[in-house]
Structure formats: structure tokens, C-alpha cells
Amino acid sequence: MTRRALSSSSVVLAIVLALVAAAGSAFAQSLAPISLPAPMMDGGKPLMSALKARASAREFSGDPLPSQTLSNLLWAAWGINRPDGRRTAPSASNKQEIDIYVTLPGGAYVWDAKANVLNPVAAGDHRADTGTQPFPATAALNLVYVADMTKAGRPATDPQQMLNVGANAGFIAENVYLFCASEGLATVVRASVPKDVLAKALQLRDTQVIVLAQTVGFPKK
Ligand SMILES: Cc1cc2nc3c(=O)[nH]c(=O)nc-3n(C[C@H](O)[C@H](O)[C@H](O)COP(=O)(O)O)c2cc1C
């Protein structure tokens, strides 16, 4: 093939890829936001019983979570629990740099804690993109804890900053563990995440860092 033919075929390929990307993004936009019911902040097991039951599990049934349970789960994880906007988990200097992305069979969403809405990010089933192990694809959902380094105060190159970001995500993950223990749900937090694949699937910006993922679902029957 001549150099000219090669370069024109590269142009055609670039156009095709751009059209595919545009179609993908238009499709994501056609996913509707999911408004969740107000979280129920009462009930559940006593704290000591939930601590007694807390454990990692890696076998899930594919049954979806009822929307009330999903709302309660997200509120327990990282919901607003005070009038000044502070949350159920602490964050260094109250920077609140973590966003929770949720991969459901029908699409990937980012949770707006204030509005209690799941805003569409990408259409399609991205559960498998959250893990290097097979089970994330089989559970009701995966949570992905993503740090927005523009909010964190110091850059990702600062080791203390990255320790803080890891700790902040860890608190959220433990809230999810305790909620799941209380509700009889199965969960496991995961660092084994194909970060490049997932960042692309979730259309993350360069200033966003994937910290951890956490699979949640009903236990396998
Ligand atoms: C930071 C962190 C990363 C983890 N990453 C993974 C993971 O990628 N895959 C996995 O199956 N479990 C992962 N786990 C779960 C641990 O393997 C689990 O907590 C440990 O074996 C103790 O079991 P337990 O949680 O039931 O007490 C992770 C846990 C933590 C705290």
C-alpha cells in the first residue's frame, strides 16, 4: 500500500472511530437519570451485630437490588447526614473528593448525593470492566470510588494526598460492608481493578483517580 493510501485509510479509520465514540456518547445521553427514593435512615441491625457479620463474599446471585435498598446503600456509604453537607464517612479536610460510580447491568452512572440521583455516564453493561476477577460481572452492581484530584487540594503526585484519598475511600467501603452485613447482602472491596479499561469505560478525566471498587449483591443461593 502506498503512503498516500495508508494515510487516507488512517483518516477513514479516525472518522469511523469518532463516529462510534459520538454514537456511544449519544447513547449514554439517552440513558435516563435514575431518581432514587429518599433513603430510610432508621432500622437495620444493631452496630455490634453488623460488626459481627461483616465479611467479604465473592459469590453473588444476579438479582437486582430494589431501588429503596440501593438508595439506603448509597446513603450509608457516603450520604449527607448533616445540614452543612457533611457525610456518613469522614474525608481529610472535608474535601469530599470521592465520587461513587455505579455499574448496573443497563449502564454506568455517577451518584449525585444531594439530589439522590444516578446520572448516566455510559450505556451498556460495564460490571466486568470494574474487575480482574470474574464475579463483578455476576453481581447486581459494582461501586467504584473515584477521587477528583481537583477537589483533593494536593496533586496525585503527593504521597500524603494519596494516603488520604485511600483512607477516605476505605471509610466509605467500610460503611458499605456494615450496611451489607446489616441487610444480608454480599460484598467485597477490591483493589484489583483494570484501571485503564475502567477509566475509559467511565469516561473519566485525567484529574480523576480510581481508588477502589466494591461489588455488592444478594448472596448466591
Ligand atoms: C484495600 C483492599 C483491597 C482488596 N482487594 C481485593 C481484591 O482485589 N479482590 C478480592 O477478592 N478481595 C479484595 N480485598 C478483600 C480482602 O481480600 C479481604 O478483606 C480479606 O481477605 C479479609 O477477609 P474479610 O474481609 O472477610 O475479613 C481487598 C481488601 C482491601 C482492604
The ligand as an SDF file (V2000), in Angstrom:
LIG
                    3D

 31 33  0  0  0  0  0  0  0  0999 V2000
   -7.6240   -2.3330   50.1390 C   0  0  0  0  0  0  0  0  0  0  0  0
   -8.2190   -3.7060   49.9120 C   0  0  0  0  0  0  0  0  0  0  0  0
   -8.1470   -4.2700   48.6580 C   0  0  0  0  0  0  0  0  0  0  0  0
   -8.7310   -5.5160   48.4080 C   0  0  0  0  0  0  0  0  0  0  0  0
   -8.7190   -6.0120   47.1430 N   0  0  0  0  0  0  0  0  0  0  0  0
   -9.3520   -7.1590   46.8710 C   0  0  0  0  0  0  0  0  0  0  0  0
   -9.4570   -7.6300   45.5380 C   0  0  0  0  0  0  0  0  0  0  0  0
   -8.9670   -7.0140   44.5950 O   0  0  0  0  0  0  0  0  0  0  0  0
  -10.1250   -8.7770   45.3100 N   0  0  0  0  0  0  0  0  0  0  0  0
  -10.7100   -9.5000   46.3230 C   0  0  0  0  0  0  0  0  0  0  0  0
  -11.3090  -10.5340   46.0370 O   0  0  0  0  0  0  0  0  0  0  0  0
  -10.6440   -9.0760   47.6050 N   0  0  0  0  0  0  0  0  0  0  0  0
  -10.0030   -7.9160   47.8990 C   0  0  0  0  0  0  0  0  0  0  0  0
   -9.9750   -7.4240   49.1850 N   0  0  0  0  0  0  0  0  0  0  0  0
  -10.6660   -8.1750   50.2510 C   0  0  0  0  0  0  0  0  0  0  0  0
   -9.6810   -8.8950   51.1550 C   0  0  0  0  0  0  0  0  0  0  0  0
   -9.1330   -9.9830   50.4730 O   0  0  0  0  0  0  0  0  0  0  0  0
  -10.4220   -9.3380   52.4250 C   0  0  0  0  0  0  0  0  0  0  0  0
  -10.8410   -8.2140   53.1430 O   0  0  0  0  0  0  0  0  0  0  0  0
   -9.5070  -10.1970   53.2890 C   0  0  0  0  0  0  0  0  0  0  0  0
   -9.2490  -11.4370   52.6970 O   0  0  0  0  0  0  0  0  0  0  0  0
  -10.1030  -10.4360   54.6830 C   0  0  0  0  0  0  0  0  0  0  0  0
  -11.3860  -11.0490   54.5590 O   0  0  0  0  0  0  0  0  0  0  0  0
  -12.6850  -10.3890   55.2450 P   0  0  0  0  0  0  0  0  0  0  0  0
  -12.9480   -9.0750   54.5700 O   0  0  0  0  0  0  0  0  0  0  0  0
  -13.7760  -11.3830   55.0160 O   0  0  0  0  0  0  0  0  0  0  0  0
  -12.3660  -10.1980   56.6790 O   0  0  0  0  0  0  0  0  0  0  0  0
   -9.3790   -6.2080   49.4630 C   0  0  0  0  0  0  0  0  0  0  0  0
   -9.4320   -5.6260   50.7310 C   0  0  0  0  0  0  0  0  0  0  0  0
   -8.8830   -4.3900   50.9580 C   0  0  0  0  0  0  0  0  0  0  0  0
   -8.9970   -3.7720   52.3250 C   0  0  0  0  0  0  0  0  0  0  0  0
  1  2  1  0
  2  3  1  0
  2 30  2  0
  3  4  2  0
  4  5  1  0
  4 28  1  0
  5  6  2  0
  6  7  1  0
  6 13  1  0
  7  8  2  0
  7  9  1  0
  9 10  1  0
 10 11  2  0
 10 12  1  0
 12 13  2  0
 13 14  1  0
 14 15  1  0
 14 28  1  0
 15 16  1  0
 16 17  1  0
 16 18  1  0
 18 19  1  0
 18 20  1  0
 20 21  1  0
 20 22  1  0
 22 23  1  0
 23 24  1  0
 24 25  2  0
 24 26  1  0
 24 27  1  0
 28 29  2  0
 29 30  1  0
 30 31  1  0
M  END
$$$$
